[in-house]
Amino acid sequence: MSGGDWKEMFAACQSGNIDLVKYHIETGVDPNYTHPEFLTTALMESVRCNRLEIVKYLLVNGADPNIKDEWTSETAISIAEAMKDEVLIEMLRVYT
């Protein structure tokens, strides 16, 4: 991670603030970073919060849907499957 603020980006993923997510990705935040406090990725949180535009943006910018949550061992796809969200599932499968 070399710039930007991961925690602020994570909060933007939760709230749906795509402009703030874009800012942090453009300033160097790694979309695959797993913060030691949160033990999850921005992509997984975006899936949990059903933020389709942010999920797509993160995927296009290198987010890996196969990374496992360090706490639960879930992946972005398994979260979408548990939510039974076919749109998210299909979007994530394109990037696996």
C-alpha positions in Angstrom: 0.0 0.0 0.0 1.6 3.2 -1.1 -0.7 6.2 -0.7 -4.3 6.8 0.1 -6.0 5.6 3.2 -7.2 2.0 3.3 -9.5 2.5 6.3 -11.2 5.5 4.6 -11.6 3.5 1.4 -13.1 0.6 3.4 -15.6 3.0 4.9 -16.4 4.3 1.4 -17.0 0.8 0.3 -19.5 0.4 3.0 -21.3 3.7 2.4 -21.3 3.4 -1.4 -19.0 6.4 -2.0 -17.6 5.4 -5.4 -15.7 8.7 -5.9 -13.8 8.2 -2.6 -13.0 4.6 -3.5 -11.7 5.7 -6.9 -9.5 8.4 -5.3 -7.9 5.9 -3.0 -7.3 3.3 -5.7 -5.8 6.0 -8.0 -3.5 7.1 -5.1 -2.1 3.7 -4.6 -4.3 1.7 -2.2 -4.0 -2.0 -3.0 -7.5 -3.4 -3.7 -6.3 -6.7 -2.3 -4.9 -5.4 1.0 -6.2 -7.1 4.1 -6.0 -4.8 7.1 -4.9 -6.6 10.3 -7.8 -5.1 12.2 -10.5 -6.0 9.7 -9.2 -9.3 8.3 -11.1 -8.8 5.1 -10.8 -7.0 1.8 -12.6 -3.9 0.4 -14.1 -6.2 -2.3 -15.6 -8.5 0.3 -17.0 -5.6 2.2 -18.5 -4.1 -0.9 -20.2 -7.4 -1.7 -21.5 -7.6 1.9 -23.0 -4.1 1.5 -24.3 -4.8 -2.0 -22.4 -2.0 -3.6 -22.5 -3.2 -7.2 -20.7 -0.2 -8.8 -17.9 -0.4 -6.3 -17.6 -4.2 -6.7 -17.2 -3.7 -10.5 -14.7 -0.9 -10.1 -12.6 -2.9 -7.7 -12.6 -5.9 -9.9 -11.6 -3.9 -13.0 -8.8 -2.4 -10.9 -7.3 -5.8 -9.8 -9.3 -6.9 -6.8 -9.1 -10.7 -6.5 -12.5 -12.4 -5.8 -10.7 -15.5 -4.7 -8.9 -14.1 -1.6 -10.1 -15.7 1.6 -11.3 -13.6 4.6 -8.7 -14.3 7.3 -11.4 -14.6 10.0 -14.1 -16.7 8.3 -12.3 -18.1 5.2 -15.1 -16.7 3.0 -14.4 -15.3 -0.5 -16.3 -12.5 -2.2 -18.1 -15.2 -4.3 -19.1 -17.3 -1.2 -20.5 -14.1 0.4 -22.5 -13.3 -2.7 -23.7 -17.0 -2.8 -24.8 -16.8 0.8 -26.7 -13.7 0.0 -28.3 -15.5 -3.0 -27.4 -12.4 -5.2 -27.2 -13.7 -8.7 -26.0 -10.4 -10.2 -23.1 -10.2 -7.8 -22.3 -13.9 -8.3 -22.1 -13.6 -12.1 -20.1 -10.3 -11.9 -17.6 -12.0 -9.6 -17.3 -15.2 -11.6 -16.2 -13.2 -14.7 -13.0 -12.3 -12.7 -12.2 -15.7 -11.3 
